Amino acid sequence: MIEHVTVAGVSFVAAFLTFYTGFGLGTLLLPAFAFFMPVELAVAATAIVHLANNLWKAALVGRHADRSLLVSFGVSSAVGAFIGAWLLTLLGTSAVLAVWRLSDRQFGISAINVTVGVVMLAFAVLELTPALDTMSFNRRLRVPMGLASGFFGGLSGHQGALRSAFLSRSALSPHALVATRCVCACIVDITRLGVYFGAAATAWSSLGAPERLTLIATAAGAALLGSFIGVRLLDKATIGLLRRATGIALMALAVALGAGLLSPAPT
């Protein structure tokens, strides 16, 4: 019961924010899932919820998406997502690097935990860096920026910050910005889920266990509700403060994940 309440609460709040910021759902939901399942499965579970939420938003506003950016930024995002997801599947099969104990509990430090923890830490720093708010990007960078955001989306799910930073400075109307952001997110999610379940179907099959499917469905429902309410009620003036709080929380979670605290090692 506690896992359903936790992921539902995190998913609702994150989706509440992401309609405006363009990121937050995957950033916050990944560590919530990681408390209750191995990190590679947490990334996949987050991708499913992320895709469901973005498909809903794309259905509402997708017709306004900028087609030229979908061809360049969107396609390069798919390539980056494929590479990042493929790397995640490799890391998911790696052995435990070290084991340590705290009282009577044993924790394992693995390559995948350390990698995703480092990525989370890097994006936490971005959340706390005011320079990201004023950074400008030339449209000629659409392919490398698409590759970068897609790669991190495939590797850990942290794709939205880079994508929003680029697209918000691409001279798009508000409707086109939200629509392009949502469609690009769907492209990344579909690509990485295809790799996750295609490259290592056996390893990922445990995600289909009834208790995990129920957890994913709970998170997806909460995310849809959060987006529905967020588009009507959210005070944009609070975004800066919430982003800073998110960054600090992510730093702590990144260290805990890298140290193996979120998933005890087998005895």
C-alpha angles and dihedrals in degrees: 000000000000091000092055093049091047099049093040092053094046092044093050095049094044094049089046088061102036097069087070104029098038091227140055106085097084092033094058101029096055096067090043091056091042090065089065106032140023113290096247090055090045089057091051093045090050090050091055093052091042091052094048091051094047094046088056092049092044090053089056100045108006095110089071094059118128105248096202091056091046089056095048109023095029097049093045088049089057091052091049091047091053092053094045093047091048090053090050091054089052093049090048090065095048121113126250109276098203141353128214136175135227111190105310096340127094124212130192128213110211134180092247094050092049093046096048090042091055091049090049090049092051092051090045087058089051089053089055096044114095090196090076089066093060100032114122129208129198116231088237086073092063094108099047091041090049091050092049097048091044092049094054089043090056094042101045109348093254098129106118101076095058093040093050093045090056101038094045088062097046097093094253126154115247092257093047092047095054092042096048091046092052096046092048089050090052091051091053094045094049091048096049094044089052090054095043094054098031101049097044108015094158094050092049097043092094088070086074093063109126094244092052094045089052090050092051092047090050091052092046092051092048091049092053090050091047092052092046093053096035095060089058107036112025116119105219091208090072095057096089094054093045091050091054091049089049091052093052092047091048092053091056092045092047091055091046092049094047091049092052094245093131094056120033115222118247114264 
